[in-house]
Amino acid sequence: MNDFKNKNILVMGLGRSGYACACFLAGMGAIVTVTDMAEEEKLLPFSKKLREKGINLEMGGHCIETVEGSDMIVMSPGVPHTIEPLRIAYKKGIPVIGEIELAARFIHEPMIAITGTNGKTTTTKLISAMIEASGFSVFTGGNIGTPLIEYVIGSKKVDRVVVEVSSFQLDTIQQFRPNVSVLLNITEDHLDRYDSFTSYAESKAKIFLNQRKTDFAILNRADKSVWRLSESSRATNLFFDSMGEQENTAIINCEKIYLPRHLSEKQHVIDLSGTTLVGKHNQENIAAASLATLAAGGNIEGISSALKSFKGLPHRLEYVTTIGQVRYFDDSKATNVDAVLRALEVFDGKIILIMGGLDKGGEYGVLKDQLLEKVRLILVIGEARKIIQKSLGGYTEITEASSMVEAVTKAHERSIPGDTVLLSPACSSFDMFDSYAHRGDVFCQAVRKIQEKYL
C-alpha cells in the first residue's frame, strides 16, 4: 500500500522516527493515530506537536480496538514485533511494516544499507565520507540517529542514500531493497528479544532478501554465520577477509587492504598506516566500506581521501587521557560480548576492565583467553554484575562497584604505570543510564575529575 489517502494508519511508538512517520503519512492524506506505552508527558515535545497538527494520540498503551481498526500499522524500531497487539494484527491480515520499509518505498536514489552486530555506525559513516569524497552528495540515516523517512519528507535530494539498519528494522521489511548491502558480522546480541541466535541471524540476513543479481552484497568471509547466510544472497557477492586470494575478496594483510579487480580495471591497495582507527575489527570495517563505495560508484581517490581525515566515533575505543602513565579508554558502545572481545584484542599490557549494565543474554565465557592473558581486574557495575561474576570469576579478579564513579575511582587506585583502564561493558546501559553515550560521558567525567587532582 503506497496510497494512504483516507486510510486509517496506526503508528506504534512515538519518538523521532514515529513522529516523522506520522507527519509524512498525514501529509499523504492518511487518518493517523499514534500510540505509545509511555505517558504523554514523557514524550514532549513530540506529542504536543502532533496534537497541534490534528493527529490522534493514544498514550499509555496500544489499544486493541485501534489495532483492529487499522488499514496498516507502521512500527518504530523500539517496538518489539512480537507484542500481543501485533500478533492480533498479523492474524487479521493487517499489513505491518517499519519506518525503514515505509521510507524505502518512496526513495528512488541508489541506496547502500549496512548491518551487523558490531561496527555498523563506524562503517556507515566511513561509506558516507568515502562516497562524498568521490564527488557525490549523500544522505546518511536510519539506525544511526536520523530516521530515513526524514529524507523522504525533506526537499533536498542527493546522489546516494546510506542507511544503517538494525535487526529490529529488518524484521518488518517487505520490499526494502538496497543496491548495495553490507553484512559485517553476526555474534550473540539481543538474545533478550530473540528466542535464539538463529532467529537473530536470520533477521540480519534479510538485508539482501529482495536484492537481485545486478545488486551487490558485501560480506565478511571470516565470519562463519555470515558465510553460511551468504548462500541465500541472489546479489553479486563481494567478500572481505584476512586470508586467501579469491578474485571477489578484499584481502586484509597487516597495514594494507588489497581490493579485488572485480570492481575496477586494476587491483588497488589501501594503506592503513595513517588511519586513526585501530584494531582488526576496524580494518574489516574499512575493507567493507571500501568495497561498498566502489560498488556504489565511488573511486579509490575518494576512499583514500576520506580515510586520511576520518576520526573515530565517540564511545568506540575512544582515548580519553593518560594519568600517571595509565591510559583510559571509553568503549561504552561495546554493548555485547563480541565487542568487548574485539576491544581487548587491540591492547598490549595489562588491563583493568569496567563491565556491566543490563544483561542481554550473551555468553561471557568467550572472553576467557583474553582475560587470562591481559586482564588483571574486572570492576562490575549494574544489574548484570552477579551474572558476570559467576561467569568470569575463575579467570581473573572481579570486584563490584555501586556506580561508575566508584568503578573509575577503584580502577585508578588499583592501576600501576603501564596499565590501561577500559570501559567496555558488554551490556545495555538502560539499568543506570539513558544511553550508551550517557554512560560513556559519566565515565569520562569521572576520569577527568581524577586527572584534575594531578594538575
C-alpha positions as CSV (number, residue, x, y, z in Angstrom):
1,M,0.0,0.0,0.0
2,N,1.5,3.3,-1.1
3,D,-1.7,5.2,-1.5
4,F,-2.6,6.4,2.0
5,K,-5.4,8.9,1.3
6,N,-8.3,8.4,3.8
7,K,-6.7,5.2,5.1
8,N,-6.5,4.5,8.9
9,I,-2.8,4.2,9.6
10,L,-1.5,3.4,13.1
11,V,2.0,4.4,14.0
12,M,3.2,2.4,17.0
13,G,5.9,4.1,19.0
14,L,6.4,7.8,19.4
15,G,9.9,9.1,19.2
16,R,11.8,10.8,16.4
17,S,11.0,8.2,13.8
18,G,7.4,7.7,14.9
19,Y,6.9,11.5,14.8
20,A,8.4,11.8,11.3
21,C,6.3,8.9,10.1
22,A,3.1,10.4,11.5
23,C,3.8,13.7,9.8
24,F,4.6,12.1,6.5
25,L,1.5,9.9,6.5
26,A,-0.8,12.8,7.5
27,G,0.7,14.8,4.6
28,M,-0.2,11.9,2.3
29,G,-3.8,12.2,3.4
30,A,-4.0,9.4,5.9
31,I,-6.0,9.3,9.1
32,V,-3.2,8.8,11.5
33,T,-3.2,7.6,15.1
34,V,0.0,7.3,17.1
35,T,0.2,5.0,20.2
36,D,2.9,4.5,22.7
37,M,3.3,2.7,26.0
38,A,4.7,5.8,27.7
39,E,2.6,8.5,29.2
40,E,2.3,11.7,27.2
41,E,4.4,13.9,29.5
42,K,7.5,11.7,28.8
43,L,7.3,12.3,25.1
44,L,7.0,16.0,24.9
45,P,7.5,17.9,22.6
46,F,6.6,15.2,20.0
47,S,3.1,14.6,21.5
48,K,2.4,18.4,21.7
49,K,3.4,19.0,18.1
50,L,1.3,16.1,16.8
51,R,-1.8,17.3,18.6
52,E,-1.2,20.7,17.1
53,K,-1.3,19.0,13.7
54,G,-4.6,17.3,14.5
55,I,-3.1,13.8,14.7
56,N,-4.7,11.3,17.1
57,L,-2.7,10.2,20.1
58,E,-3.3,7.2,22.4
59,M,-0.7,7.2,25.2
60,G,0.0,4.6,27.9
61,G,-0.6,1.5,25.8
62,H,-1.6,0.1,22.4
63,C,-5.4,-0.2,22.3
64,I,-6.6,-3.5,20.6
65,E,-9.6,-1.7,19.1
66,T,-7.3,0.8,17.4
67,V,-5.1,-2.0,16.1
68,E,-8.1,-3.9,14.7
69,G,-9.5,-0.8,13.0
70,S,-6.3,0.0,11.1
71,D,-5.6,-0.4,7.4
72,M,-1.9,-0.5,8.1
73,I,0.5,-0.4,11.0
74,V,3.9,1.4,10.9
75,M,6.2,0.4,13.7
76,S,9.0,2.4,15.3
77,P,12.2,0.3,15.8
78,G,11.9,0.3,19.6
79,V,8.6,-1.6,19.5
80,P,9.1,-5.4,19.6
81,H,7.3,-7.0,16.7
82,T,6.2,-9.9,18.9
83,I,3.9,-7.9,21.3
84,E,0.3,-9.1,21.6
85,P,-1.4,-6.2,19.7
86,L,0.9,-7.0,16.7
87,R,0.1,-10.7,16.9
88,I,-3.5,-9.8,16.6
89,A,-2.8,-7.6,13.6
90,Y,-0.9,-10.4,11.9
91,K,-3.7,-12.9,12.5
92,K,-6.2,-10.4,11.0
93,G,-4.0,-9.9,7.9
94,I,-3.4,-6.2,8.7
95,P,-0.1,-5.1,7.0
96,V,2.6,-4.3,9.5
97,I,5.8,-2.5,8.3
98,G,8.6,-0.5,9.9
99,E,9.8,3.1,9.3
100,I,12.6,1.9,7.1
101,E,10.3,0.0,4.8
102,L,7.9,2.9,4.6
103,A,10.6,5.3,3.6
104,A,12.3,3.0,1.1
105,R,9.1,2.8,-0.9
106,F,9.5,6.4,-1.7
107,I,13.3,6.5,-2.4
108,H,14.5,6.2,-5.9
109,E,18.2,7.1,-5.5
110,P,20.8,4.3,-5.1
111,M,20.8,3.0,-1.6
112,I,23.6,1.5,0.4
113,A,22.5,-0.4,3.6
114,I,24.7,-1.6,6.4
115,T,24.0,-4.0,9.2
116,G,25.9,-6.3,11.6
117,T,26.2,-6.9,15.3
118,N,29.2,-4.5,15.7
119,G,30.8,-1.8,13.6
120,K,27.6,-0.6,11.8
121,T,27.8,3.1,12.7
122,T,31.6,3.4,12.0
123,T,31.2,1.7,8.6
124,T,28.1,3.7,7.8
125,K,30.0,7.0,8.5
126,L,33.0,5.7,6.5
127,I,31.0,4.9,3.5
128,S,29.3,8.3,3.5
129,A,32.6,10.0,3.8
130,M,34.2,7.9,1.0
131,I,31.2,8.5,-1.3
132,E,31.2,12.2,-0.6
133,A,35.0,12.4,-1.3
134,S,34.3,10.6,-4.6
135,G,32.2,13.6,-5.7
136,F,28.6,12.5,-4.8
137,S,26.1,14.1,-2.5
138,V,24.9,11.8,0.3
139,F,22.1,11.4,2.9
140,T,23.0,9.3,5.9
141,G,20.3,8.0,8.2
142,G,18.5,5.0,9.6
143,N,19.6,3.4,12.9
144,I,22.4,5.9,13.1
145,G,20.0,8.5,14.5
146,T,18.3,10.3,11.7
147,P,15.1,8.4,10.5
148,L,15.2,7.5,6.8
149,I,11.7,8.9,6.4
150,E,13.2,12.4,7.1
151,Y,14.9,12.2,3.7
152,V,11.6,11.4,2.0
153,I,10.0,14.4,3.8
154,G,12.8,16.8,3.0
155,S,13.1,18.8,-0.1
156,K,16.8,18.2,-0.8
157,K,17.7,15.2,-2.9
158,V,21.1,13.5,-3.1
159,D,23.0,11.2,-5.3
160,R,23.3,8.3,-2.8
161,V,21.4,7.3,0.3
162,V,23.4,5.5,3.0
163,V,21.4,3.8,5.7
164,E,22.3,1.9,8.9
165,V,19.8,-0.8,9.6
166,S,19.3,-2.9,12.8
167,S,17.9,-6.4,13.1
168,F,14.7,-4.8,14.6
169,Q,14.2,-2.7,11.5
170,L,14.9,-5.6,9.2
171,D,12.3,-7.7,11.0
172,T,9.5,-5.7,9.3
173,I,10.8,-5.2,5.7
174,Q,8.8,-6.3,2.7
175,Q,10.1,-4.5,-0.4
176,F,13.2,-2.9,1.1
177,R,15.9,-3.4,-1.5
178,P,19.3,-1.7,-1.2
179,N,21.5,-1.5,-4.3
180,V,24.5,-2.4,-2.1
181,S,24.1,-4.3,1.2
182,V,26.8,-4.8,3.8
183,L,26.7,-7.6,6.4
184,L,29.7,-7.0,8.7
185,N,29.4,-9.8,11.3
186,I,26.9,-11.7,13.4
187,T,27.6,-12.6,17.0
188,E,25.4,-13.0,20.1
189,D,23.3,-9.9,20.8
190,H,19.7,-9.0,21.6
191,L,19.0,-12.5,22.9
192,D,16.7,-10.8,25.4
193,R,14.5,-10.0,22.4
194,Y,15.0,-13.0,20.1
195,D,14.2,-16.6,21.0
196,S,17.5,-17.9,19.6
197,F,20.8,-16.9,17.9
198,T,19.5,-18.4,14.7
199,S,16.4,-16.2,14.6
200,Y,18.6,-13.2,15.3
201,A,21.0,-14.1,12.5
202,E,18.1,-14.7,10.1
203,S,16.9,-11.1,10.8
204,K,20.3,-9.8,9.8
205,A,20.2,-11.8,6.6
206,K,17.0,-10.1,5.5
207,I,19.2,-7.2,4.3
208,F,19.7,-9.0,1.0
209,L,16.2,-10.6,0.9
210,N,15.0,-8.5,-2.1
211,Q,18.3,-7.9,-3.9
212,R,18.9,-9.0,-7.5
213,K,21.9,-10.1,-9.4
214,T,22.6,-6.5,-10.5
215,D,22.9,-5.5,-6.8
216,F,25.9,-6.1,-4.6
217,A,26.2,-7.8,-1.2
218,I,29.4,-7.1,0.8
219,L,30.1,-9.9,3.3
220,N,32.6,-11.0,5.9
221,R,34.1,-14.3,4.7
222,A,35.8,-14.9,8.0
223,D,32.5,-14.8,10.0
224,K,31.0,-18.4,9.9
225,S,27.5,-17.2,10.4
226,V,27.8,-14.6,7.6
227,W,29.4,-17.1,5.3
228,R,26.6,-19.6,5.8
229,L,23.9,-16.9,5.1
230,S,25.8,-15.7,2.0
231,E,24.4,-18.7,0.1
232,S,20.9,-17.2,0.3
233,S,22.1,-14.0,-1.4
234,R,21.0,-13.5,-5.0
235,A,23.1,-10.4,-5.4
236,T,26.7,-10.3,-6.7
237,N,28.6,-11.2,-3.6
238,L,31.9,-9.5,-2.6
239,F,33.8,-10.5,0.5
240,F,36.5,-9.2,2.8
241,D,38.9,-11.5,4.7
242,S,42.4,-11.7,6.1
243,M,43.2,-14.9,4.2
244,G,43.0,-16.2,0.6
245,E,43.4,-14.8,-2.9
246,Q,39.8,-15.0,-4.2
247,E,39.1,-12.7,-7.1
248,N,36.0,-11.3,-5.4
249,T,37.6,-10.7,-2.0
250,A,39.3,-7.7,-0.4
251,I,42.3,-9.2,1.5
252,I,43.4,-7.5,4.7
253,N,47.2,-8.1,5.2
254,C,48.9,-6.2,8.0
255,E,48.7,-2.5,7.2
256,K,47.3,-2.9,3.7
257,I,44.0,-3.9,2.1
258,Y,44.2,-5.4,-1.4
259,L,40.9,-4.6,-3.2
260,P,39.7,-7.1,-5.8
261,R,39.9,-6.4,-9.5
262,H,36.2,-7.3,-9.7
263,L,35.2,-3.6,-9.3
264,S,37.9,-1.9,-11.3
265,E,40.4,-2.5,-14.1
266,K,43.3,-3.0,-11.8
267,Q,43.9,-4.0,-8.2
268,H,44.0,-1.1,-5.8
269,V,45.9,-1.2,-2.5
270,I,44.8,0.8,0.6
271,D,47.5,1.8,3.0
272,L,46.2,1.7,6.6
273,S,49.3,3.1,8.3
274,G,47.9,6.6,8.6
275,T,44.4,5.9,9.9
276,T,43.4,6.6,13.5
277,L,41.0,3.6,13.5
278,V,42.8,0.8,15.5
279,G,42.2,-2.9,15.7
280,K,41.4,-5.8,13.4
281,H,37.7,-5.0,13.6
282,N,38.3,-1.5,12.2
283,Q,40.4,-3.0,9.4
284,E,37.3,-5.1,8.5
285,N,35.1,-2.0,8.7
286,I,37.4,-0.2,6.3
287,A,37.6,-3.1,3.9
288,A,33.8,-3.4,3.9
289,A,33.3,0.4,3.4
290,S,35.8,0.5,0.5
291,L,34.1,-2.4,-1.3
292,A,30.7,-0.7,-0.8
293,T,31.9,2.6,-2.0
294,L,33.3,1.1,-5.2
295,A,30.1,-0.9,-5.7
296,A,28.1,2.3,-5.3
297,G,30.2,4.1,-8.0
298,G,32.8,5.8,-5.8
299,N,36.5,5.8,-6.6
300,I,39.8,4.9,-4.9
301,E,40.8,8.6,-4.6
302,G,37.7,9.2,-2.5
303,I,38.3,6.2,-0.4
304,S,41.9,7.3,0.3
305,S,41.0,10.9,1.0
306,A,38.2,10.0,3.4
307,L,40.4,7.6,5.3
308,K,43.1,10.3,5.9
309,S,40.6,12.7,7.5
310,F,38.2,10.2,9.2
311,K,38.2,10.3,13.0
312,G,36.9,7.5,15.2
313,L,33.4,8.0,16.6
314,P,32.7,8.8,20.3
315,H,32.5,6.0,22.8
316,R,34.1,3.5,20.4
317,L,37.6,2.7,21.8
318,E,37.9,6.4,22.3
319,Y,41.1,7.6,24.0
320,V,40.2,9.8,27.0
321,T,43.5,10.7,28.7
322,T,46.6,9.4,30.5
323,I,47.0,9.8,34.2
324,G,50.3,8.7,35.9
325,Q,51.2,6.6,32.9
326,V,47.9,4.8,32.9
327,R,45.7,5.2,29.8
328,Y,41.9,5.5,29.9
329,F,39.7,4.4,27.0
330,D,35.9,4.8,26.6
331,D,34.3,1.9,24.7
332,S,30.8,2.4,26.1
333,K,29.3,1.4,22.7
334,A,30.5,-2.1,23.3
335,T,27.1,-3.3,24.4
336,N,27.7,-7.0,23.6
337,V,30.3,-9.6,24.5
338,D,31.9,-9.8,21.0
339,A,32.5,-6.0,21.0
340,V,34.4,-6.4,24.3
341,L,36.5,-9.3,22.8
342,R,37.4,-7.1,19.9
343,A,38.4,-4.3,22.2
344,L,40.6,-6.5,24.3
345,E,42.4,-7.7,21.2
346,V,43.6,-4.2,20.5
347,F,45.7,-3.6,23.6
348,D,49.0,-4.9,24.8
349,G,49.9,-4.9,28.5
350,K,47.6,-5.3,31.5
351,I,44.0,-4.0,31.5
352,I,41.6,-3.0,34.3
353,L,38.2,-3.6,32.7
354,I,34.9,-2.0,33.7
355,M,31.9,-4.1,32.7
356,G,28.3,-4.4,33.4
357,G,24.8,-3.0,32.9
358,L,21.6,-4.6,31.7
359,D,22.4,-8.2,30.6
360,K,21.4,-9.1,27.0
361,G,21.8,-12.8,27.2
362,G,25.3,-13.1,25.7
363,E,27.9,-15.8,26.7
364,Y,30.6,-14.1,28.7
365,G,32.8,-17.2,28.7
366,V,34.2,-16.4,25.2
367,L,36.3,-13.7,26.9
368,K,38.3,-16.4,28.8
369,D,41.5,-16.4,26.8
370,Q,41.8,-12.6,26.7
371,L,41.1,-12.3,30.4
372,L,43.8,-14.8,31.3
373,E,46.3,-13.1,29.1
374,K,45.6,-9.4,29.7
375,V,43.0,-8.5,32.3
376,R,44.1,-8.4,35.9
377,L,41.0,-6.9,37.4
378,I,37.3,-6.5,36.3
379,L,35.1,-3.9,38.0
380,V,31.5,-4.8,37.5
381,I,28.5,-2.4,37.8
382,G,24.8,-2.6,37.2
383,E,22.2,-5.4,37.2
384,A,24.5,-7.9,35.4
385,R,27.3,-7.8,37.9
386,K,26.3,-11.1,39.6
387,I,25.9,-12.8,36.3
388,I,29.4,-11.6,35.1
389,Q,31.0,-12.6,38.4
390,K,29.6,-16.1,38.1
391,S,30.7,-16.4,34.5
392,L,34.2,-14.9,34.7
393,G,35.2,-15.2,38.4
394,G,37.5,-18.1,37.7
395,Y,39.7,-16.3,35.2
396,T,40.7,-13.0,36.9
397,E,39.9,-11.0,40.0
398,I,36.4,-9.3,40.0
399,T,35.2,-6.6,42.3
400,E,31.8,-4.9,42.4
401,A,31.2,-1.1,42.3
402,S,27.9,0.6,43.1
403,S,28.4,3.4,40.5
404,M,30.5,4.4,37.5
405,V,32.3,6.9,39.7
406,E,33.2,4.3,42.2
407,A,34.4,2.0,39.4
408,V,36.7,4.6,38.0
409,T,38.0,5.5,41.4
410,K,38.8,1.9,42.2
411,A,40.4,1.4,38.8
412,H,42.6,4.4,39.5
413,E,43.6,3.2,42.9
414,R,44.4,-0.3,41.7
415,S,46.3,0.7,38.5
416,I,50.0,0.9,38.1
417,P,52.1,2.6,35.4
418,G,51.7,0.9,32.0
419,D,48.1,-0.2,32.7
420,T,45.0,0.5,30.5
421,V,41.7,1.3,32.2
422,L,39.0,0.3,29.7
423,L,35.2,0.8,29.9
424,S,33.8,-1.9,27.7
425,P,30.5,-3.0,29.3
426,A,29.2,-6.0,27.2
427,C,25.7,-4.9,28.3
428,S,23.0,-2.4,27.6
429,S,23.1,0.9,29.5
430,F,19.5,1.2,30.5
431,D,19.6,0.0,34.1
432,M,21.7,3.0,35.2
433,F,21.9,5.4,32.2
434,D,19.8,7.0,29.5
435,S,22.0,5.6,26.7
436,Y,25.5,4.2,26.0
437,A,26.6,7.8,25.3
438,H,25.4,8.9,28.7
439,R,27.3,6.0,30.3
440,G,30.5,7.0,28.4
441,D,30.1,10.6,29.3
442,V,29.8,9.7,33.0
443,F,33.0,7.6,32.7
444,C,34.9,10.4,31.0
445,Q,33.7,12.9,33.6
446,A,34.9,10.7,36.4
447,V,38.3,10.2,34.8
448,R,38.8,13.9,34.3
449,K,37.9,14.6,37.9
450,I,40.7,12.3,38.9
451,Q,43.0,14.0,36.4
452,E,42.3,17.4,37.9
453,K,44.0,16.3,41.1
454,Y,47.2,15.8,39.2
455,L,47.2,19.2,37.5
